[in-house]
């Protein structure tokens, strides 16, 4: 019994293998569950995009008592930070990206692969803007811009820093 059963399992013939067992209903149900999970996994794998920005991985920025002035996508892995906004064609006002670094330090940003201008804010651990560059153009690449003691970097649509009144010294609530 066992050699035939193992052969059928090896060939992914779970239903035939289940019929050789004495507790047929349980084995059949287990086989069906395994096949359903495998099918779901294959569907998720093949229906995905090459890179999917985390849709529900966002935060709101509050300033001067105003709730959720900016909706920022959070990027906290090295791969996400390197890619940044480079695959986008535009950025809506009031949206952007929040780069979170493991530890405060010198953080440099570049405009590699960018197609539009942005405002860049460097923040310390307390959320205080310690450096601000407005209307940074894609043509500035390969030059990068750096700031020391940076824990967070916010990239927003060009003009948003001025529109919201952000300056060096502004404290943002992330």
N, C-alpha and C positions, 0 to 999 in steps of 0.2 A: 504493500500500500504506500509506504513512504517514498520510495524512489519515483513512482508515478506522480505522486502529489508534488514533490519537490521539482520535478521536471515541468509540470504544468505551471507552478508558481514562477519558475525561472523564465518560462515563455510568456509570462504575463497573462496566463489563461486562468485567472482567479476563480471564475465560476465553475470551470471543470474541476479545479482543485477542491473547491468547496463541496462539490457533490461527493467526493471520495471520503469526506470526513463524516463522523457520526452526528455531530451537532450542526446539521446543515443550515438551519435558519440563522444561527449566530454567525457562522462563517460567511454565508452569503451576504448578510448585512455588512459585515466588516469589509468584505471585498468590494461591495458597492460604495461604501464610504471612502475607501482608499481610491477607487477609480474616480469618484466625484471630486475629491480633493486634488488629485492629479490633473483632472480636466480643468478645474478652476485655476490651478497654478499655471498651466500652459496658456490659458486664456489671458491671465494677467501678464504673463511674460511677453506674449506676442502682441497684445493690444497696447502696450506701453509706448511712450515716446522715447527717443534716444536720451533725452535728459528732461526730467520733469521737475520744475521748480516746486517747492513744497507749498501747495496751495493753502493749506490750513496752518502753515508755519509762519504766522505774521504777528506783529505787535502794533500797538497804537502809541503814538507819541503825544504827550500832553504838555502844554506850555501856558503859563499865566492863567491857570484855572480852566483852560479850554480843553475839553476831552477830545481825544483822537483827532488831532489836527492832521497827522500823517499816518498812513497805513504802510508799514514797512515789512517787506519779506525778510525773514531772518536767515542769514547764511553763517553757519558756524563750523563748517568743515573746510579743510585746506582746498579741496577741489572746488567747492562752491565759491569760496573767496576768490580763487584765481579766475573763475569764469565770470563772476559778478553779473553785470548787466550787458556783457559783450554780445549776447545772442539776441538782444532785443532790438526792435526797430524804433521804439519810442518809449516814453515814460509819461504817464498821465500826471497832471498837477496833483499834489497831495499824496503821491505814492513814492515809493523808493525801496531801498535795500539797506538793511542794518547788518553790518559785518561785526561779528563778535569774535574777539581773539581770546585765546586761553589765558594770557597774562598781559598786563600792561607792558608796553615796550614801543620801540620805533616801528611804526606801521607805514608802509608806502603803498600808494594807489597809482594805477596807471590807466590809460584809456585804450588799451589794446582791444581791437575789434569793435570799438564803440561806433555808433552811427548818429549820435546826438550829444548835445552839450548837457552837462549836469552841474549841480552844486555839490561840493564835498565838505562834510563836517567831521573833524576828528574830535572825539570826546574822551575824557579821562574816566576813571572808575565811577566817579560820582555823577557822570552824565553832563559835565560841564564842557561846553565847546572850547577847545584849546587852540584850534586852528580852523579856518574857514576859507575855502576857495570857491568863488562863484563863476558860473558860466564857463567851466572848463571844457575845452573843445577836443574832439577826437584827434585833431592834428597835433596835439601836444605829445602823443605817443612817438617814440619810445621813452621820452622823459617821464619820470615819475615824481610824485610829490610825497614827502614824508613828514611825520610829526612824532616826537618822542612822548613817552608816558601815555600812549593811546591804548585804551581798552576796547573802544567802539569806533566804527566809522559809519557815517550815514551818507548815502548817495541819494540825492533827490533831484527832481526835475529842475532844470535851469530856471532861476528866478524865484523858486520857492523860498530860499533862505531870506531873500529880501522881502518877499510878500508876507512871510510870517514874522519878520523882525528878528531873525536869528543873527547874532553877532558873537564874537569871541567873548566868553564869559556867560553866555546864556546857559541856563541849566535846564536840560530836557528830562522829562520823566518818561523812562522807557518801560 
